[in-house]
Amino acid sequence: MAFDAGMLACVIAEIREKSLGARVEKVFQPERDEIVLQMRSIEGGKRLTINAGSGAPRLAFTTEQKENPSTPPMLCMLLRKHLQGAKLADVRQEGFERVATLEFETRDEMGFPCRRYLIAEIMGKYSNLIFASEEKKIIAALHTVDFSTSSLRQVLPGMIYELPPKQDKSDPTTVTEENFFALLATAPADRPCDKWITATFLGISSTVAREIAFRACGRTDASVGQCERAALSREFFRMMGYIKNTAFNPTMVLCDGKPVEYAFCELLHYGAELELRHFESVGELLDTFFHTRDRENHIRQRASDILRILTNTDARLRKKLELQRAELALCEKGEEYKKCADLITANLYLLSRGQTKAELTDYEDYREDGTYGTREIELNARLSPSANAQVYYKKYNKSKTAKIELARQIALGEEELRYVDSVFVSLTNAETAADLSEIRDELYRSGYASRMKHYTASKKMSAPTVAKFQTSGGYTVLCGKNNIQNEYITHRLASKTDYWFHVKSMPGSHAVMLCGGTEPSERDFTEAAEIAACFSKGADGQNVEVDYTLVKNVKKPAGAKPGFVIYHTNWSCIVTPNADKVAALRVKA
């Protein structure tokens, strides 16, 4: 990804424009590697997020509201002590490195004015967040670094903060045209332009280097020898001009509506095949880019125990059903066993103990030439003919009983598999830790307690927080994100005259449009159906069929698992899920 020094410069320019002089109202730490500063200035309230994780490190404004832990971590409490009420006096980039220093004016424990520094190092897997005193003495760090980790630089409380070790590269914002051509003259002719740029200059990502090469040479894979040096110099300094003059154009590249890449400038080298989307705010760009991925990673980490239970259960059920269906196919031989027993009984006078097989006339097999066919029957030499007949009768009766029981067991297995699929969909729709707790509680109460180590179901759960939407006609649509929420909105919140929606013949969420006794328009029905389709297994499909009916027609069978309902009177419609459209209809909490 292209969160390079240029992107950081773009972010800092936005912070200086909108929040310089703002006061810190609150400090949050929703994730282990993320700090959020809620600040207020004349421009209004802003939330500044500093993510120092290895997966998606960044510094930017955000509008996303994340769930915070009930007990704040130690670093969060320390920052609250020192920074709540503090004024953001300055924010700057250290050279052209991916290091940002936020300087705050505040007061110490004795009430005297002082300064505190929050230093964000946005450097991939080496990212860090360091809180330092006025003398740049480290008070706390998100990731401490001792001698066993690095012999070049240690980051420990009590030490004086030092910048990361300098790389043997040139600062692209201070290099002159003469220096540029001198460096270019030493480059091998067969070396790709973008590789030479990233190896020679600080803070330039591979994406931006490819963009410079494309603009200069018309190709991203052009070598130094294939590119005109004057053109390469022109485009290089044009890109540096964007940074020096803060003439940023935050741009995202999308493929089939999904974010692929981003940068502080327009990315032309991706061609017309991919969509380019421009943003006025770099914070909005980063929110859009990282929202889905962050949520998926967050859910994957916190829901690993649920995922393990569901994956193992799914594999076990599929294997069991495969064996049961194979056994059921063998039960089809039951009629053959009965026929053999009947033939032995009818021909007892021809048989004697000690025979291992017998070829008997089959009077049901009448042929065109007026003769009857024969059937060879295996016999147990140690049993009498009548005992052999009884053996075949027992096999027949056993297969008949097994056929009934296997059909019942297969139906139960398929029902449980459908339930497991519905919980998989619930896991996909989960957005908060509370959603995951509801899924755990549901699994515990549904008979999976033995597979959930160290889990105890809560005696009383609070009311679920369901997803809420508003259609174009002003109707509220409630949508469950798991089976607990599905039951809550269908059987507790909805009235009999409201409309209920569910995707047809596949796992999905219940959606209820609250009508208040009025009749919604066709557009409202379509939007409610699209919401139900987006929160289902068919969310990525096209032309998804959705059933809808009045809530009074929806019933839960006695003893059924959570979320399972039946209905007989309904209508159907075909919609294509559109996640962006549904997101625009959502009512923010």
Sequence and secondary structure as in RCSB ss.txt:
>XXXX:A:sequence
MAFDAGMLACVIAEIREKSLGARVEKVFQPERDEIVLQMRSIEGGKRLTINAGSGAPRLAFTTEQKENPSTPPML
CMLLRKHLQGAKLADVRQEGFERVATLEFETRDEMGFPCRRYLIAEIMGKYSNLIFASEEKKIIAALHTVDFSTS
SLRQVLPGMIYELPPKQDKSDPTTVTEENFFALLATAPADRPCDKWITATFLGISSTVAREIAFRACGRTDASVG
QCERAALSREFFRMMGYIKNTAFNPTMVLCDGKPVEYAFCELLHYGAELELRHFESVGELLDTFFHTRDRENHIR
QRASDILRILTNTDARLRKKLELQRAELALCEKGEEYKKCADLITANLYLLSRGQTKAELTDYEDYREDGTYGTR
EIELNARLSPSANAQVYYKKYNKSKTAKIELARQIALGEEELRYVDSVFVSLTNAETAADLSEIRDELYRSGYAS
RMKHYTASKKMSAPTVAKFQTSGGYTVLCGKNNIQNEYITHRLASKTDYWFHVKSMPGSHAVMLCGGTEPSERDF
TEAAEIAACFSKGADGQNVEVDYTLVKNVKKPAGAKPGFVIYHTNWSCIVTPNADKVAALRVKA
>XXXX:A:secstr
   SHHHHHHHHHHHHHHHTT EEEEEEEEETTEEEEEEEETTEEEEEEEE  SSS EEEE        SS  HH
HHHHHHHHTT EEEEEEE TTSSEEEEEEEEE TTS EEEEEEEEE  GGG EEEEE TT BEEEESS B TTT 
SS  B TTSB       S B TTT  HHHHHHHHHTS TTSBHHHHHHHHBTT  HHHHHHHHHHHHS SS BTT
TS HHHHHHHHHHHHHHHHTT    EEEEETTEEEEEESS   TT TTSEEEE S HHHHHHHHHHHHHHHHHHH
HHTHHHHHHHHHHHHHHHHHHHHHHHHHHHGGGHHHHHHHHHHHHHTGGG  TT SEEEEEEEEEE TTS EEEE
EEE  TTS HHHHHHHHHHHHHHHHHHHHHHHHHHHHHHHHHHHHHHHHHHHHH  SHHHHHHHHHHHIIIIIGG
GSTT    SS      EEEE TTS EEEE SSHHHHHHIIIII  TTSEEEEETTS B  EEEE TT    HHHH
HHHHHHHHHTBTTTT SSEEEEEEEGGG B  TT  TT  B SS EEEEE   HHHHHHHB   
